Amino acid sequence: MAVEDSVAQDQLRAFIERIERMEEEKAAIAADIKEIYAEAKGNGFDTKILRKIVSIRKQDANERAEQEAILELYMAALGMVEAPPED
C-alpha cells in the first residue's frame, strides 16, 4: 500500500511541477504580448482596436456574423443605428 501511495504522490508532484512550469511560460508569453502592444502604441496604433481585431480573428466566420447581426439588432433597438431592413 505504501508503494502505491508513493507512486500517487510522485504523479501528483509531477503534475504540479508541469503546471507550474506552464504557468511560468504563460506569464512570460503574456509579458511578451504586453511589450508588443506597447510597441504598437508607441507607433501610433490604438491597442484597444488591436485587441478587438485579435479577438475577432479567433472567431470563425459564422460566429462573427452572428455576433455582428445581434449587435446591430441591439443597437437598432436602442436607437443607435437605423433598424436593419426587413426581408
N, C-alpha and C positions, 0 to 999 in steps of 0.2 A: 504494500500500500504506500509506503514511503517513497518508493521509486516512482510510482505514478504521480504522487504529489510533486516530486522533484521535476518530473517531465512537464507537468502542467505549469509549474512556476517558471520553468525555463521558457516555455512557449509564451506565457504571459509577458515575461520580461522582454522577449524578442519582439512581440507585437508592440509593446510600449516604446521600445527603443526605435523601431521602424517609424512609428507615428511621430515621435519626437524629431527624428531626422527630417521627415517630410514637412513638419511644421516649420522647422528652421529654413528649409529650402523655400517653402511658401512665403515666409517673411522676407527672404532675400529677393525673391521674384517680385513681391509687392513693392519693395523699396526701389527696384529697377524700373518698374512701371511708373511709380511716382516721379522718378527722375525724368522719364520720357515725357510725361505730361508737363513737368516744369520746363523742360527744354522747348516743347511745343508752345507753351505760354510765352516763353521768352522770345519766340519768333512771331508772336502776334496772333496765335490761334486761340480760339475760345475752347477751353478744356471741357466745359460742360457739354458743348456740342460734340467734341471728340468722343467723350464718354458715351453720349447718346448714339453716335454712329457705331461705335464698337458694340453696344448693346443690340442695335438693330441688325447688324451683320451676323450676330449669333443666331438670329431667328430664321426659320425657313420662310419662304415667300408667302405661303398660305397664312401662317400665323401672323406675319407682319400685316398682310392685307386685312385680316380680320380685326386686328387691333386698331388699324388706321380707320376702318369703317366705323367701329364703335366709338372711337374718339371723335370723329366727325359728327356722328349722330348725337353724342352727348353735348358737344359744343353748339350744335344747331339748337338743341333743346334749351340751352342756356342763352340763346340769342347772340352767341359769339361769332357765328358764321351763318351764311344763308343755309336754309334747310336743303338737304340733298334732294335732287329731283326724284319724284316717284315714278316708277315704271308703269 
